[in-house]
């Protein structure tokens, strides 16, 4: 979460967006924006998404775990074991 907060903070700085601006555009308090920039895990993930939306990065959030390499490998192992178990 800390890395996510740092990435959000850097994205804001790159765009020249202040905490006040983000607060106004999201309807979140400045305290919540500060917590998000610190990666506070007590903040709702929906609030993180609201900030990402203002930054134009909401689609990046949708890509989380989209390419689940480990999950696919585990699934392939399971599928292969079923296949080999049914053959004579």
N, CA, C and O atoms as a GROMACS GRO file, in nm:
protein
  352
    1UNK      N    1   0.082  -0.119   0.000
    1UNK     CA    2   0.000   0.000   0.000
    1UNK      C    3   0.088   0.126   0.000
    1UNK      O    4   0.053   0.228  -0.060
    2UNK      N    5   0.200   0.116   0.069
    2UNK     CA    6   0.289   0.233   0.071
    2UNK      C    7   0.336   0.268  -0.070
    2UNK      O    8   0.344   0.385  -0.106
    3UNK      N    9   0.368   0.165  -0.149
    3UNK     CA   10   0.414   0.189  -0.287
    3UNK      C   11   0.303   0.252  -0.370
    3UNK      O   12   0.329   0.343  -0.449
    4UNK      N   13   0.180   0.206  -0.352
    4UNK     CA   14   0.066   0.264  -0.423
    4UNK      C   15   0.049   0.410  -0.385
    4UNK      O   16   0.028   0.495  -0.471
    5UNK      N   17   0.058   0.439  -0.257
    5UNK     CA   18   0.047   0.578  -0.211
    5UNK      C   19   0.156   0.666  -0.269
    5UNK      O   20   0.130   0.779  -0.311
    6UNK      N   21   0.277   0.614  -0.271
    6UNK     CA   22   0.389   0.690  -0.326
    6UNK      C   23   0.368   0.715  -0.476
    6UNK      O   24   0.394   0.825  -0.526
    7UNK      N   25   0.320   0.613  -0.547
    7UNK     CA   26   0.294   0.629  -0.691
    7UNK      C   27   0.186   0.733  -0.716
    7UNK      O   28   0.197   0.813  -0.809
    8UNK      N   29   0.083   0.733  -0.633
    8UNK     CA   30  -0.024   0.834  -0.646
    8UNK      C   31   0.031   0.973  -0.618
    8UNK      O   32   0.000   1.068  -0.690
    9UNK      N   33   0.110   0.984  -0.514
    9UNK     CA   34   0.169   1.115  -0.480
    9UNK      C   35   0.255   1.168  -0.595
    9UNK      O   36   0.247   1.285  -0.630
   10UNK      N   37   0.337   1.080  -0.652
   10UNK     CA   38   0.421   1.122  -0.764
   10UNK      C   39   0.337   1.160  -0.886
   10UNK      O   40   0.369   1.257  -0.956
   11UNK      N   41   0.231   1.084  -0.912
   11UNK     CA   42   0.143   1.117  -1.026
   11UNK      C   43   0.078   1.254  -1.006
   11UNK      O   44   0.063   1.330  -1.102
   12UNK      N   45   0.041   1.284  -0.884
   12UNK     CA   46  -0.017   1.417  -0.854
   12UNK      C   47   0.086   1.526  -0.880
   12UNK      O   48   0.056   1.627  -0.944
   13UNK      N   49   0.205   1.505  -0.830
   13UNK     CA   50   0.312   1.605  -0.848
   13UNK      C   51   0.344   1.625  -0.996
   13UNK      O   52   0.363   1.739  -1.040
   14UNK      N   53   0.351   1.518  -1.071
   14UNK     CA   54   0.381   1.529  -1.214
   14UNK      C   55   0.276   1.613  -1.286
   14UNK      O   56   0.308   1.688  -1.378
   15UNK      N   57   0.152   1.600  -1.242
   15UNK     CA   58   0.042   1.674  -1.306
   15UNK      C   59   0.023   1.813  -1.246
   15UNK      O   60  -0.054   1.893  -1.299
   16UNK      N   61   0.093   1.841  -1.138
   16UNK     CA   62   0.078   1.969  -1.071
   16UNK      C   63  -0.052   1.978  -0.992
   16UNK      O   64  -0.104   2.087  -0.968
   17UNK      N   65  -0.105   1.862  -0.951
   17UNK     CA   66  -0.230   1.857  -0.875
   17UNK      C   67  -0.198   1.866  -0.726
   17UNK      O   68  -0.116   1.790  -0.674
   18UNK      N   69  -0.263   1.959  -0.659
   18UNK     CA   70  -0.246   1.972  -0.515
   18UNK      C   71  -0.345   1.882  -0.442
   18UNK      O   72  -0.440   1.831  -0.501
   19UNK      N   73  -0.320   1.864  -0.314
   19UNK     CA   74  -0.415   1.787  -0.232
   19UNK      C   75  -0.551   1.856  -0.230
   19UNK      O   76  -0.654   1.790  -0.227
   20UNK      N   77  -0.551   1.988  -0.232
   20UNK     CA   78  -0.676   2.064  -0.233
   20UNK      C   79  -0.754   2.034  -0.362
   20UNK      O   80  -0.874   2.010  -0.357
   21UNK      N   81  -0.687   2.034  -0.474
   21UNK     CA   82  -0.752   2.006  -0.602
   21UNK      C   83  -0.809   1.864  -0.604
   21UNK      O   84  -0.923   1.842  -0.644
   22UNK      N   85  -0.728   1.767  -0.561
   22UNK     CA   86  -0.774   1.628  -0.557
   22UNK      C   87  -0.893   1.616  -0.463
   22UNK      O   88  -0.989   1.546  -0.494
   23UNK      N   89  -0.886   1.683  -0.351
   23UNK     CA   90  -0.995   1.682  -0.254
   23UNK      C   91  -1.124   1.737  -0.315
   23UNK      O   92  -1.231   1.679  -0.298
   24UNK      N   93  -1.113   1.848  -0.386
   24UNK     CA   94  -1.230   1.909  -0.450
   24UNK      C   95  -1.289   1.819  -0.558
   24UNK      O   96  -1.411   1.806  -0.569
   25UNK      N   97  -1.204   1.757  -0.636
   25UNK     CA   98  -1.252   1.674  -0.747
   25UNK      C   99  -1.307   1.539  -0.703
   25UNK      O  100  -1.391   1.481  -0.772
   26UNK      N  101  -1.262   1.490  -0.589
   26UNK     CA  102  -1.310   1.360  -0.541
   26UNK      C  103  -1.417   1.372  -0.434
   26UNK      O  104  -1.494   1.278  -0.410
   27UNK      N  105  -1.422   1.487  -0.368
   27UNK     CA  106  -1.514   1.503  -0.256
   27UNK      C  107  -1.459   1.443  -0.127
   27UNK      O  108  -1.531   1.433  -0.027
   28UNK      N  109  -1.333   1.403  -0.128
   28UNK     CA  110  -1.269   1.346  -0.010
   28UNK      C  111  -1.200   1.456   0.068
   28UNK      O  112  -1.162   1.558   0.011
   29UNK      N  113  -1.184   1.436   0.198
   29UNK     CA  114  -1.115   1.536   0.280
   29UNK      C  115  -0.966   1.538   0.247
   29UNK      O  116  -0.911   1.442   0.193
   30UNK      N  117  -0.902   1.649   0.281
   30UNK     CA  118  -0.757   1.657   0.260
   30UNK      C  119  -0.685   1.555   0.346
   30UNK      O  120  -0.581   1.501   0.306
   31UNK      N  121  -0.740   1.527   0.464
   31UNK     CA  122  -0.679   1.426   0.551
   31UNK      C  123  -0.680   1.290   0.481
   31UNK      O  124  -0.581   1.217   0.487
   32UNK      N  125  -0.790   1.258   0.417
   32UNK     CA  126  -0.798   1.130   0.345
   32UNK      C  127  -0.700   1.127   0.230
   32UNK      O  128  -0.636   1.025   0.206
   33UNK      N  129  -0.687   1.238   0.158
   33UNK     CA  130  -0.590   1.246   0.048
   33UNK      C  131  -0.449   1.224   0.102
   33UNK      O  132  -0.370   1.152   0.041
   34UNK      N  133  -0.416   1.286   0.215
   34UNK     CA  134  -0.283   1.266   0.276
   34UNK      C  135  -0.262   1.120   0.311
   34UNK      O  136  -0.155   1.064   0.289
   35UNK      N  137  -0.366   1.057   0.367
   35UNK     CA  138  -0.356   0.916   0.404
   35UNK      C  139  -0.332   0.830   0.280
   35UNK      O  140  -0.253   0.736   0.283
   36UNK      N  141  -0.402   0.861   0.173
   36UNK     CA  142  -0.385   0.787   0.048
   36UNK      C  143  -0.242   0.800  -0.003
   36UNK      O  144  -0.181   0.702  -0.044
   37UNK      N  145  -0.189   0.921   0.001
   37UNK     CA  146  -0.052   0.944  -0.046
   37UNK      C  147   0.051   0.873   0.041
   37UNK      O  148   0.164   0.850  -0.002
   38UNK      N  149   0.013   0.838   0.163
   38UNK     CA  150   0.102   0.762   0.252
   38UNK      C  151   0.078   0.613   0.241
   38UNK      O  152   0.153   0.533   0.297
   39UNK      N  153  -0.027   0.575   0.167
   39UNK     CA  154  -0.057   0.433   0.151
   39UNK      C  155  -0.126   0.372   0.271
   39UNK      O  156  -0.111   0.253   0.298
   40UNK      N  157  -0.202   0.452   0.343
   40UNK     CA  158  -0.272   0.407   0.463
   40UNK      C  159  -0.373   0.297   0.428
   40UNK      O  160  -0.465   0.321   0.351
   41UNK      N  161  -0.356   0.177   0.485
   41UNK     CA  162  -0.447   0.066   0.452
   41UNK      C  163  -0.587   0.080   0.512
   41UNK      O  164  -0.676   0.004   0.476
   42UNK      N  165  -0.607   0.176   0.601
   42UNK     CA  166  -0.739   0.193   0.661
   42UNK      C  167  -0.834   0.271   0.568
   42UNK      O  168  -0.954   0.279   0.594
   43UNK      N  169  -0.778   0.329   0.462
   43UNK     CA  170  -0.860   0.405   0.367
   43UNK      C  171  -0.927   0.308   0.269
   43UNK      O  172  -0.863   0.215   0.220
   44UNK      N  173  -1.052   0.331   0.242
   44UNK     CA  174  -1.128   0.247   0.150
   44UNK      C  175  -1.062   0.242   0.013
   44UNK      O  176  -1.012   0.342  -0.038
   45UNK      N  177  -1.062   0.123  -0.046
   45UNK     CA  178  -1.003   0.107  -0.180
   45UNK      C  179  -1.081   0.191  -0.281
   45UNK      O  180  -1.026   0.232  -0.382
   46UNK      N  181  -1.208   0.215  -0.253
   46UNK     CA  182  -1.288   0.301  -0.339
   46UNK      C  183  -1.236   0.444  -0.342
   46UNK      O  184  -1.244   0.513  -0.444
   47UNK      N  185  -1.183   0.488  -0.228
   47UNK     CA  186  -1.125   0.623  -0.223
   47UNK      C  187  -0.997   0.629  -0.306
   47UNK      O  188  -0.972   0.728  -0.375
   48UNK      N  189  -0.917   0.523  -0.298
   48UNK     CA  190  -0.797   0.516  -0.382
   48UNK      C  191  -0.837   0.523  -0.530
   48UNK      O  192  -0.775   0.593  -0.609
   49UNK      N  193  -0.942   0.449  -0.564
   49UNK     CA  194  -0.989   0.446  -0.702
   49UNK      C  195  -1.040   0.584  -0.746
   49UNK      O  196  -1.021   0.623  -0.861
   50UNK      N  197  -1.105   0.657  -0.656
   50UNK     CA  198  -1.154   0.790  -0.689
   50UNK      C  199  -1.037   0.882  -0.724
   50UNK      O  200  -1.045   0.960  -0.819
   51UNK      N  201  -0.930   0.873  -0.647
   51UNK     CA  202  -0.811   0.955  -0.675
   51UNK      C  203  -0.747   0.912  -0.806
   51UNK      O  204  -0.708   0.996  -0.887
   52UNK      N  205  -0.736   0.781  -0.828
   52UNK     CA  206  -0.680   0.732  -0.954
   52UNK      C  207  -0.763   0.780  -1.073
   52UNK      O  208  -0.708   0.809  -1.180
   53UNK      N  209  -0.893   0.788  -1.056
   53UNK     CA  210  -0.981   0.836  -1.162
   53UNK      C  211  -0.951   0.981  -1.197
   53UNK      O  212  -0.944   1.017  -1.314
   54UNK      N  213  -0.935   1.063  -1.096
   54UNK     CA  214  -0.900   1.204  -1.118
   54UNK      C  215  -0.767   1.216  -1.193
   54UNK      O  216  -0.748   1.305  -1.275
   55UNK      N  217  -0.677   1.125  -1.163
   55UNK     CA  218  -0.546   1.127  -1.227
   55UNK      C  219  -0.547   1.064  -1.366
   55UNK      O  220  -0.446   1.068  -1.437
   56UNK      N  221  -0.660   1.007  -1.404
   56UNK     CA  222  -0.669   0.940  -1.534
   56UNK      C  223  -0.602   0.803  -1.533
   56UNK      O  224  -0.561   0.753  -1.637
   57UNK      N  225  -0.593   0.743  -1.415
   57UNK     CA  226  -0.524   0.615  -1.401
   57UNK      C  227  -0.615   0.503  -1.354
   57UNK      O  228  -0.566   0.397  -1.315
   58UNK      N  229  -0.744   0.523  -1.358
   58UNK     CA  230  -0.838   0.421  -1.309
   58UNK      C  231  -0.827   0.292  -1.389
   58UNK      O  232  -0.846   0.184  -1.333
   59UNK      N  233  -0.797   0.300  -1.517
   59UNK     CA  234  -0.784   0.180  -1.599
   59UNK      C  235  -0.666   0.095  -1.554
   59UNK      O  236  -0.669  -0.028  -1.566
   60UNK      N  237  -0.562   0.159  -1.501
   60UNK     CA  238  -0.448   0.085  -1.449
   60UNK      C  239  -0.491  -0.006  -1.334
   60UNK      O  240  -0.440  -0.117  -1.319
   61UNK      N  241  -0.585   0.041  -1.255
   61UNK     CA  242  -0.634  -0.037  -1.142
   61UNK      C  243  -0.702  -0.164  -1.190
   61UNK      O  244  -0.691  -0.269  -1.126
   62UNK      N  245  -0.770  -0.155  -1.301
   62UNK     CA  246  -0.841  -0.271  -1.356
   62UNK      C  247  -0.744  -0.378  -1.404
   62UNK      O  248  -0.782  -0.494  -1.422
   63UNK      N  249  -0.619  -0.341  -1.426
   63UNK     CA  250  -0.520  -0.437  -1.474
   63UNK      C  251  -0.451  -0.515  -1.362
   63UNK      O  252  -0.368  -0.602  -1.389
   64UNK      N  253  -0.485  -0.484  -1.238
   64UNK     CA  254  -0.425  -0.555  -1.126
   64UNK      C  255  -0.459  -0.703  -1.138
   64UNK      O  256  -0.576  -0.741  -1.149
   65UNK      N  257  -0.359  -0.784  -1.138
   65UNK     CA  258  -0.370  -0.930  -1.148
   65UNK      C  259  -0.431  -0.978  -1.279
   65UNK      O  260  -0.473  -1.093  -1.289
   66UNK      N  261  -0.437  -0.892  -1.378
   66UNK     CA  262  -0.491  -0.932  -1.508
   66UNK      C  263  -0.403  -1.039  -1.573
   66UNK      O  264  -0.453  -1.131  -1.638
   67UNK      N  265  -0.274  -1.025  -1.556
   67UNK     CA  266  -0.181  -1.124  -1.610
   67UNK      C  267  -0.128  -1.206  -1.493
   67UNK      O  268  -0.016  -1.185  -1.446
   68UNK      N  269  -0.210  -1.299  -1.447
   68UNK     CA  270  -0.180  -1.380  -1.330
   68UNK      C  271  -0.096  -1.501  -1.370
   68UNK      O  272  -0.148  -1.612  -1.385
   69UNK      N  273   0.032  -1.478  -1.388
   69UNK     CA  274   0.122  -1.583  -1.436
   69UNK      C  275   0.125  -1.703  -1.341
   69UNK      O  276   0.116  -1.818  -1.386
   70UNK      N  277   0.137  -1.678  -1.213
   70UNK     CA  278   0.140  -1.788  -1.116
   70UNK      C  279   0.008  -1.866  -1.118
   70UNK      O  280   0.009  -1.989  -1.118
   71UNK      N  281  -0.103  -1.794  -1.118
   71UNK     CA  282  -0.234  -1.859  -1.121
   71UNK      C  283  -0.251  -1.947  -1.244
   71UNK      O  284  -0.305  -2.057  -1.234
   72UNK      N  285  -0.205  -1.899  -1.358
   72UNK     CA  286  -0.214  -1.978  -1.481
   72UNK      C  287  -0.127  -2.103  -1.474
   72UNK      O  288  -0.168  -2.210  -1.519
   73UNK      N  289  -0.008  -2.090  -1.419
   73UNK     CA  290   0.081  -2.206  -1.406
   73UNK      C  291   0.018  -2.311  -1.314
   73UNK      O  292   0.021  -2.430  -1.344
   74UNK      N  293  -0.039  -2.266  -1.203
   74UNK     CA  294  -0.104  -2.359  -1.111
   74UNK      C  295  -0.222  -2.428  -1.178
   74UNK      O  296  -0.243  -2.548  -1.161
   75UNK      N  297  -0.298  -2.351  -1.254
   75UNK     CA  298  -0.412  -2.408  -1.326
   75UNK      C  299  -0.364  -2.509  -1.431
   75UNK      O  300  -0.423  -2.616  -1.446
   76UNK      N  301  -0.257  -2.476  -1.502
   76UNK     CA  302  -0.203  -2.568  -1.603
   76UNK      C  303  -0.156  -2.698  -1.539
   76UNK      O  304  -0.179  -2.806  -1.595
   77UNK      N  305  -0.091  -2.689  -1.424
   77UNK     CA  306  -0.045  -2.809  -1.354
   77UNK      C  307  -0.165  -2.896  -1.317
   77UNK      O  308  -0.162  -3.018  -1.335
   78UNK      N  309  -0.269  -2.834  -1.266
   78UNK     CA  310  -0.389  -2.907  -1.229
   78UNK      C  311  -0.454  -2.972  -1.351
   78UNK      O  312  -0.497  -3.087  -1.345
   79UNK      N  313  -0.461  -2.898  -1.460
   79UNK     CA  314  -0.521  -2.951  -1.582
   79UNK      C  315  -0.438  -3.068  -1.638
   79UNK      O  316  -0.493  -3.167  -1.685
   80UNK      N  317  -0.308  -3.054  -1.632
   80UNK     CA  318  -0.221  -3.159  -1.684
   80UNK      C  319  -0.231  -3.285  -1.598
   80UNK      O  320  -0.226  -3.396  -1.650
   81UNK      N  321  -0.246  -3.268  -1.467
   81UNK     CA  322  -0.256  -3.385  -1.380
   81UNK      C  323  -0.389  -3.457  -1.402
   81UNK      O  324  -0.395  -3.579  -1.390
   82UNK      N  325  -0.495  -3.383  -1.434
   82UNK     CA  326  -0.624  -3.446  -1.465
   82UNK      C  327  -0.614  -3.522  -1.596
   82UNK      O  328  -0.667  -3.633  -1.609
   83UNK      N  329  -0.546  -3.463  -1.692
   83UNK     CA  330  -0.531  -3.525  -1.824
   83UNK      C  331  -0.450  -3.654  -1.814
   83UNK      O  332  -0.488  -3.757  -1.871
   84UNK      N  333  -0.340  -3.649  -1.742
   84UNK     CA  334  -0.256  -3.769  -1.731
   84UNK      C  335  -0.321  -3.875  -1.643
   84UNK      O  336  -0.293  -3.994  -1.659
   85UNK      N  337  -0.407  -3.835  -1.552
   85UNK     CA  338  -0.476  -3.930  -1.466
   85UNK      C  339  -0.584  -4.008  -1.536
   85UNK      O  340  -0.624  -4.114  -1.488
   86UNK      N  341  -0.634  -3.957  -1.649
   86UNK     CA  342  -0.743  -4.025  -1.720
   86UNK      C  343  -0.693  -4.117  -1.830
   86UNK      O  344  -0.770  -4.196  -1.885
   87UNK      N  345  -0.566  -4.108  -1.863
   87UNK     CA  346  -0.513  -4.192  -1.970
   87UNK      C  347  -0.469  -4.326  -1.915
   87UNK      O  348  -0.425  -4.334  -1.801
   88UNK      N  349  -0.480  -4.434  -1.996
   88UNK     CA  350  -0.441  -4.569  -1.950
   88UNK      C  351  -0.293  -4.583  -1.932
   88UNK      O  352  -0.245  -4.690  -1.894
   0.00000   0.00000   0.00000
